[in-house]
Amino acid sequence: IRHAVVEGGMSWKNGLNLIHPHIKILAIKDCVWTKKNGSWIVENVPLGEGMVDFKSYFKMLKEFNIQVPISLHYEYPIGGAEHGASSISTDKQIIFAHMKRDLNKLQQLWQEA
C-alpha cells in the first residue's frame, strides 16, 4: 500500500478495486514526503505516522474478504536494520521494541477499520 500511495496519491482505491481478486500477500509500511536538499523524497516512517490511510485500506480489505499473509516492513531508520545490515548500530532491544510497536499499531488499525 505504501508504494500505491507514493505513486498514485489517493487513487490507490481505484487500483485496489481492480486487483483485489489477485492479491496473494500484503506488504505493509508507511511513509511521508520530505524535502531534503531542495528535492522531495519519500521517507519511510513507523506504521501509523505517515500518509497511508490504513483505516480505509483495511476497511476495503475486509469488504473484499481478503485473508492473505501480511509482510510488515520495518524500513525506517533503526540502526541499519532497515537495510538488512548484519551489524547494526542500535541495541537489538530497541529494534524489537519498534517491531512490537508496529505490530501493535497494525492490530489496532485493523480493529478500527
Phi and psi in degrees as a GROMACS rama.xvg file:
@    title "Ramachandran Plot"
@    xaxis  label "Phi"
@    yaxis  label "Psi"
@TYPE xy
-59.265  -45.1453  ARG-2
-66.1216  -37.153  HIS-3
-63.8343  -38.3197  ALA-4
-68.9926  -43.3773  VAL-5
-62.7524  -45.9703  VAL-6
-78.8252  -32.1405  GLU-7
-126.862  9.90856  GLY-8
58.8322  -126.144  GLY-9
-86.5655  -1.9718  MET-10
-78.6675  1.53087  SER-11
-56.9188  -28.2693  TRP-12
-63.0295  -39.1734  LYS-13
-62.2413  -43.9762  ASN-14
-62.6437  -42.3432  GLY-15
-63.4695  -38.5702  LEU-16
-58.8386  -35.0119  ASN-17
-81.1514  -39.452  LEU-18
-98.3102  -7.714  ILE-19
-53.2293  -33.3043  HIS-20
-67.4225  -14.4594  PRO-21
-105.801  2.47972  HIS-22
-73.0644  127.893  ILE-23
-116.251  -16.7089  LYS-24
-157.741  152.839  ILE-25
-114.599  122.219  LEU-26
-97.9954  117.445  ALA-27
-112.895  122.797  ILE-28
-160.814  167.501  LYS-29
-128.408  161.456  ASP-30
-158.469  168.112  CYS-31
-138.232  158.049  VAL-32
-87.5396  133.173  TRP-33
-132.668  140.565  THR-34
-95.5304  120.053  LYS-35
-131.201  127.597  LYS-36
53.662  37.7108  ASN-37
81.3364  1.17548  GLY-38
-121.704  144.979  SER-39
-83.857  132.292  TRP-40
-134.138  158.756  ILE-41
-89.8568  129.137  VAL-42
-118.683  124.436  GLU-43
-74.4503  140.742  ASN-44
-135.214  164.192  VAL-45
-56.4416  149.318  PRO-46
-54.0789  130.965  LEU-47
89.0922  -5.86969  GLY-48
-101.504  0.0870308  GLU-49
-110.973  -154.276  GLY-50
-100.18  0.467051  MET-51
-74.094  128.817  VAL-52
-87.3569  79.0212  ASP-53
-64.5002  -34.2896  PHE-54
-62.1175  -45.4891  LYS-55
-66.2087  -41.4022  SER-56
-61.6765  -49.5681  TYR-57
-67.0124  -33.9984  PHE-58
-61.2269  -44.376  LYS-59
-65.3779  -39.7542  MET-60
-60.1082  -40.6698  LEU-61
-65.9182  -41.8588  LYS-62
-61.4088  -36.867  GLU-63
-85.2244  -1.05506  PHE-64
54.7839  44.1085  ASN-65
-83.385  117.761  ILE-66
-129.422  88.3524  GLN-67
-132.137  166.38  VAL-68
-60.7051  151.638  PRO-69
-115.436  133.676  ILE-70
-110.427  107.463  SER-71
-90.2444  116.264  LEU-72
-96.2846  134.411  HIS-73
-111.987  76.6646  TYR-74
-106.33  10.2944  GLU-75
-88.2737  162.28  TYR-76
-60.2501  114.074  PRO-77
-142.673  61.278  ILE-78
72.3605  20.8815  GLY-79
100.615  -18.0391  GLY-80
-61.3316  -28.9551  ALA-81
-65.9386  -16.8828  GLU-82
-110.227  9.92171  HIS-83
74.5039  23.8226  GLY-84
-61.8126  139.847  ALA-85
-79.3586  -20.469  SER-86
-123.764  116.416  SER-87
-111.153  155.389  ILE-88
-97.709  2.50587  SER-89
-114.482  140.716  THR-90
-56.0006  136.397  ASP-91
-61.1479  -28.2389  LYS-92
-65.7162  -33.6156  GLN-93
-68.1825  -41.74  ILE-94
-63.5377  -44.2705  ILE-95
-61.9371  -36.2892  PHE-96
-64.1317  -40.3401  ALA-97
-62.1998  -43.8772  HIS-98
-62.9833  -43.9929  MET-99
-64.1634  -41.9918  LYS-100
-60.3959  -45.5834  ARG-101
-66.7617  -38.6912  ASP-102
-63.487  -44.3641  LEU-103
-62.0457  -39.9781  ASN-104
-65.3551  -40.7944  LYS-105
-58.7058  -47.0386  LEU-106
-63.4966  -40.5786  GLN-107
-63.0232  -48.2652  GLN-108
-63.0797  -37.376  LEU-109
-64.0914  -44.4848  TRP-110
-64.7434  -34.8803  GLN-111
-77.6089  -15.1119  GLU-112
